[in-house]
Structures are given as C-alpha cells and as structure tokens.
C-alpha cells in the first residue's frame, strides 16, 4: 500500500484578541491561554505586543510566525524612524505590515493580525489584515479561536446589529473596558481554548 507522507509547517496555537476604537482611545484585550490541540502550553501568554509608543500589534495563530512578524516589524520600524527622523504613525505602520505580508503571499505568515493605536489626530484606529496583507480599517476587530462567539456580540454592542435599536452605540473608555470583560467571561464558558486571564490595554 502506498502512503503519502507530507510536512505541514503550521500549527494554530489559539489565543483570542479584541480591539475597540473610540473617539480618543483604543481598548485592546487578549486572553492569556496558549494551546495546541487542546493541550495548554501556557497560562500567562498575551497576544498583544507593544510596537512603539503609539501602536499595539495583536496577533494570534502560529506562535513562530507571530514572533517572526513582530521581530521583522521592530527592525523595519527602526529603519523607518532613522530614515524619516520621526516616529511611525499607526496608519503608516498598518501600511508597512500590509506590504510586508503581501511580499510573503506565496508562503504567508500563519497569523491573524490587527494593528491598533491612535492616529495623527488622536483618534482611535483599528486595522485588520488577512494572511496575504489585505487591510481594512474598522471600529473594532476580533481574531482567534473564540472569534465566532465574540464577533456577533461586538456587532450588537457597538453597531446595534440584530437588536431592537439598530445603529452605532457610543461608549466611554470605562464602559468599553467593562463590556470587554463581560464578553470574555461569557465566551470562556463556551470555548475551551479561551481562558486563564485577560490582559487589557487602554
């Protein structure tokens, strides 16, 4: 009997991130559980990485690619700042990531990536990417293993979708933080890859 032997370089190692942009703030959250095939590898791993004073990288998926993406970005940010003699803005960083990921489109980073922070006007901004670099700016984003559970809740709480009062809902920083805590507590009851703790950045 002939058997085909293959090699697959990727492993989805879970994690769930949420980012919500406000008028003058961004609230970012990540659970701290790192799993692989339902085995818990770490209970203290955050999927949020500080890139510079104004931007945060949220990335879940294959941890090897997440860390490679982060390290490559740190080098490119330094090059940008030496070349232009100014800190990189969050929208410029988002464009840099999009170009970098598109350059790897034939062997892409196996990551669910979001970049967030404040734009040049001080307004919150969230940019989400697919693995080959297509980018969209959104009011909020959720990536990771619990995304199918959390995204409909965010749709209802932020845009008023599928509710009796449709339309955007304005929230303060404090209300947004409380909403995200409640969402994570609800989702961890239904998703075994989500849990242990939540790290929140404002």
Phi, psi and omega in degrees: 000133181270131176242138177267127177253128181232169178232126179243118189279353189251151172216127178278118185251027166068202187095146179224131179238151177224138174225133179230125181263138174243188181296323182220027181203165169225134174250128185235139180219151175213142171283172186245015181263128176246120185234164172209117184052044178069008172265135181274118180270327179205146176252004185230023183264120176263144179261019178249129183232129179281124182266319171197193190299338191241357186224148175236139175259127174247124184212127176236169179125228179277116188301325178301316179288324177301312182291325176294317177300314180299313182296317179296318179297318180301319177295318182290327176296316178299317178298317178300315184289326175290323183287316186261352178058038176200156178294149178283138178278163180297316177298323178293322177295321178298318179295321178299316180297317181301314180294318181296317181290325178294327176295339179255021190296336181275345174213070194289159169295131180272072185223153167255109193244138174224138172241137185214159181163204177254141178277187184293342177265003180083012179267148178293140178218145181228126177240127179248147184232150166265173187299340180255014168099000176295131190238139173226140173268133187224165174285332182204161178210150174220131179225154175116191189294328182264011181304318179298335178277319190276323186300318177297328178292318177296320177304317182287316186284332185257318181257352181071021180291143178055038177233172179287341178235082181292154179125157182300145180245121179278134179225149173281170176304313184297318179294323179293317178299315180297319179299316182294319176301314180297320181296316180295319179296323179289316185292326183291344176286341186244351183231117185286345179272000180245130177163194179074314179185167177230129175258125181240131175244139176239000000 
